[in-house]
């Protein structure tokens, strides 16, 4: 994901007008999309490949001493009876922020390793090789500084749906957006400011989680904490030292709606802050909605804020069969930090999913006021799952 820097005030002359960066972006899109069949179009973002769903319709299957070695697009390569599944994803990012030169970036290549030797034991690792390639479309400068880091590394022990334990580095279970495992599984090429500023993306520690099924509903819960030194923390800001949190989500049995609440207490250099959050999700026909609200208060510098966003997605294939797998996406967000003036942000774009292993996104984001984490301009991405 892009991380914003301080930007110049709004300048309509900074909007793209068919310059070289547009030609580069269109060329890249044509190359990538031109090699993908649209015969397997779908109407929802592919599910998390770390989910051990059945491996149907493999592209190839090979008998070996390890058992059947099978590859399923967007689900990875399963190595027989070993319990190992190898997969990954990569994303090409395209950006033209107002007042900045356009850029094309192959930001990272992420390798996913799932090991489930027995039903109740599962290990997972995500290794990211980042900063692979960046092109400034104005100057033509190319930058490449590959580096590797561990995005996720954890083990799960499961007694039942209702009781599971996790130990290692994992996504912080706050709200909806941050529990989505990676960029290919979101509807827009940019994150809400909320998930980049209100809390740390990962926890290094442990937790208990599960799902209960009262009546015709579901209740998901998380109790977790960071009690180990952060593993490969982000360079964007100093991570917290310790934390403890919880999340509960109540929803319908068929996943058509859900309401959630989150709490997180974090400590950094003997100073604490506290986050409270609410979230909601709903789906009816071709429409999907989600929203989150969070407020953070405490003594850790630059972390006192409140933020909310509401996002809607409409499946255009419902209105016209020729637009199958194309989705209209709109998001409004209000970001209000204590340290500076708040901002209203709008994002309008499209997401195209021609195949389960490919998602192409593009959108325009603007705001009424510039503040440090706020991005304005045109953004796009092409994500490929393997």
N, C-alpha and C positions, 0 to 999 in steps of 0.2 A: 504493500500500500504506500501511496505517496505520503510523505511527511511534509507539512507546509512550513515555509519560512516566511519572514516578514515581507509583505508585498507592497507595491506602490498603490496609491489610491486609484479608484476606478477611473479608467480612461477608455472611452468607446473606441478610440483609434487603435487600441491594442487588440481588438478582436480580429480573428483571422479573416483574410480576404483572398483566399486561394493561393497563398504563398507556397514556398517549396516544402514546408512541413506538411501541408495538406497532401501534396503529391506523394511524399514519402509514406504517409499514413495509409493512403489509398492503395499504394503499391504493396505495402506489407499485408494489408487486409486481403487483397486479391490473391497474393501468393498462398497465404495460410488457408483461407476459405476455399480457394479453388481446388484444393487437394482433399476436401472432405465431402463425403456423400451426404446428401440431405434426405436420403431414403428413410433414415431412422429418426425422424423428427419427434420431439417430445414437447410437452407443455408445462414442464416444471424443471427447476434446476436439479441437476443430478444429486443423488444422495451422497452422504459422506462415504468415501471408499474404505474408511476404516470400519464401517459397519459390516459385520460378517454375514451379509445377505447371501442367499443361494446364488451359485455361479451358473446362470443359465446362458445358453447360446454362446459358447466360447468361439472366438475367432479361430483358434486352433487348439488341438488336444494331442498330446504325445505320451504314449506309454513309456515308462522308464522303471528302473529298480526302485525309485521313490514313489511309484504309483503314477497316476495320471497327472501330467503337467499341463495346465490349462491357462489360457489367457482370454480374459473378457475385457473389452474396451471399457475404460473408466472404472474397472474393478480390479485390475492388476493381474499379476501372474501368480497362480497358486501352484505350489511345489508339492504335489502329491500328499502323502500321509504325514509329512513333516510338520504341518500346521503353519508353514510360512507362506505369506502372501506379500509380493513386492509390487509396488505401484508408485505413483507420483503425479506431479502436475508442473506446468510452467505457465507463466503469464507474460505476454508482451504488452507493455503499457505505452500509451500515447497521450501526450499532454500539451496543451497550449494555454498556460496561465496568463492572465492579463498582465501586461507589462513585462513579460518574460519571453525568452525564446522558446520555440517548440522543442519537444524532446521525444525520442523513441527509445524505450529501455526494455531490454530483456533482463528484468530485475533479479530473477532468481529461478533456480531449478530445485524443486523439492522432491526428495525421495521418501517414500512411505514404506515402512516395514511393519507388518502385523504378524505376530507369532501367537498361535493359540494351540498349544500341544494337547490340552484337555479342555473340556467344556467350561470348567469354572476358573481357568487361569488364562490370562491374555496379556501379552506385552505389545507395546506400540512405540515406534520411534519415527520422528520426522526430522530429516537432516536437510538443511537448506544451504545451497551453494549460491551466494548472493553477489550482487554488483558485477554481473557477467558482462554487460554491454550497455552503453549509453551513448546516444548520438544527439548532439546539439544541431538541430536542423537549420539554424541561422548561420553558425560559423563552420559547420561541418566537422567539428571536433568530436573525436571518439574517445571514450574513457572506458577502461576495463580494469577492475581490481578484484578478481574473484576471491572469495573467502567463504569458509564453511562455519556453520554454527548449528546447535541443537535447538530446534523450535519446540519440539515436544519429545518427552521420553518418560514413559510411565508403565506401571504394571497394574492390572486389575485382578482382584479375586472376587468371584461372584458366588453367593450362596443361593440367591433367587433374584427375581426381578425387583423385589422389595429391598434387598440388602446387598450392596457391593462396596468394596473398598478399593481406593486408588492411592498409589504412592509414586511420586516423581514430579516431573514438570508437565503442567497441563494448563488449558485455557481457564482463565478466571470465570467462574460461573455467575456472572452478573448480567442480567437482562437477556435479550434475545440475540443481538448481533454478535457479541463476543464469544458465544458458545458455538457459533458457526466455525468450522475448523479452518477454512482458508478462503482466499479471494475467489476461486472459481464457483463457490457456493453462495455468493451474494448477488443481489440484483443490480448493483451499481459499481462503477470503477473507483469510486471514492467512498471512504467511511464517513458516517456521521462524526462530527467533532467530539461528541460525547464519549465514544469508545476509545478515542486517542488521548483524551485528557483527564477523565474522571478517575481512572484507576489503572493499575498495571495489567497488561494483557495476559500475563501468565502468573501462575503460582508454582513454587517449588516446595512441595511438602506432601500433604496427604488429605484424604477426605472420605466421607461416606456418602453414597447416593443410591437412589432407587426410584421405583415407580410402584404406586399402590393403585388399586382399582375399586374404589368404593362405588357401589351402585353402577350406573352407566357412565361414570366419569373416570378421569385419571388424575392422580396427584404425583407430581415429580418433586423430589427434594434433593438438596445438597447441604452438607455440613463439611467445612473444609478449613484449612489453614496453611500458611507458609511458615515453616519452622526450620527450614534449611537455607543456607546462603543461595541467592538466586543463581540459577544455572544459565549461563550465556545470556545475561540480561541485555535489553535493548540499549543502544547508545543515545537514544533520544532524550532521556532524562534519568536521573538517579532513581533506582528502584527502591521500594520499601524494604525494610529489614525483616519484619514479621507482620503477619496478618491473621485474622480469623473472620469467617463469613458464613453466610447461609443463604439459601434460595429455596423458594417453594413455588410451584406452578400448578394451577387447577384448570383442567380443561375437559372438553367433550371427548367422548370415546372414539370418535372418528376423526379427530384432529381438525375440526372446523373452527374451533375457537379455543382460546386459553388466556388466563390471567395470571400474572406472576408478580412476585415481590422479592427484593434482594436486600441484604445488609452486609456491609463489609467494614471492619475496623482495621486500620493499618498503622504501623509504627515505623518511624524513620528517625534515627539519632535521638531516641527517647522523646519524640514528639508524635502525637497521634492525630489521625483524622478519621471521620466516620461518614460512610456513604449509605443513603437509603434510596431505594429505587422501586419503581413500578413499571410493568410492561403489559402489553396486550397484543393478541393476534387474532385475526378472524379471516375466514374465507367463505365466500358465497358465490356460486357460479363462476364466472370468469374473473371475479374481483378478489384480491387479497390485500389485507391491511395489517400493518404492525406499527407499534409505537412504543417509545420508552421515555421515562422521566427519571432523573437522578438528581439528588442534591448532596453536596459534599461540604462538610464543615470540620474545622480542626486547626491544628497549629503547624502542619506541614506546609512550607511555602508553596505558592502558586497552585494549590489544589482546592481552594475554596471556590465553588461555583455551583450553578444549577443549569440544567440543560434538558430539553425535551425535543423529540422528533416524532413525526408521523409520516409514514410512507405507504403509498398505494401502488398496486401493480394490476394492470388489466391485460388479460390475454386477448390480443387482437384477432387471433384465429377464431374466436367465438363470433365475431362480427363478420369476418370474411375468411373463407377457407383458403384463399390464396396467401393469407398472412399467418399461416400455421407456424407455430414455434416463435412468433414475434410478440414481445410484451412491451407495453408502455409503462414507464415507471416515473413516479413523481414523489418528491420528498420535501417537507418543510421542517426546518430546525431552528430553534432559538437557543443560542449559546450565551450565557451570562456569567462571566467570571467576576469575582469581587475586585480584581486588580485593574480592570479596564472596562471600557464601555462594551455592552453586549451587542450581539449581531443577530440578524435574521437571515437565514440561508434558504435558498430554493435550489432544487436539483430536478431537472426534467431530462429524460433520456429514453433509450430503447435497449432492450436485451433480446438477443436472438440466440436460440438454442437449436441449431439445425441437426444436431446429433447428441447423444447422451454424453459424449466425451468432449464437446466443444461448446463454449459460450462466448459470444461477441457482444460487447457492451459499449455504449457511447452516450454521452450526455453533456449538458451545459449546466454549470453551477454558478450562481451569482449571489451576492449579499448586499445589504444596504449599508454595511459598515465593515471596514477592514480591521481585523484583529489577528493576532499572531497565528493561531491554528487554522484560520479560515482560508480556503482555496477558492479562487474564482477563475472561470474560463471553461475551456473544452477539455474533456477527459474521455479516454476510451481504453479498452483492453481486449485482448484475445487470449482466452485461457484454454489450455489443452490438457485433458486428463489422460493418463496412460496406465 
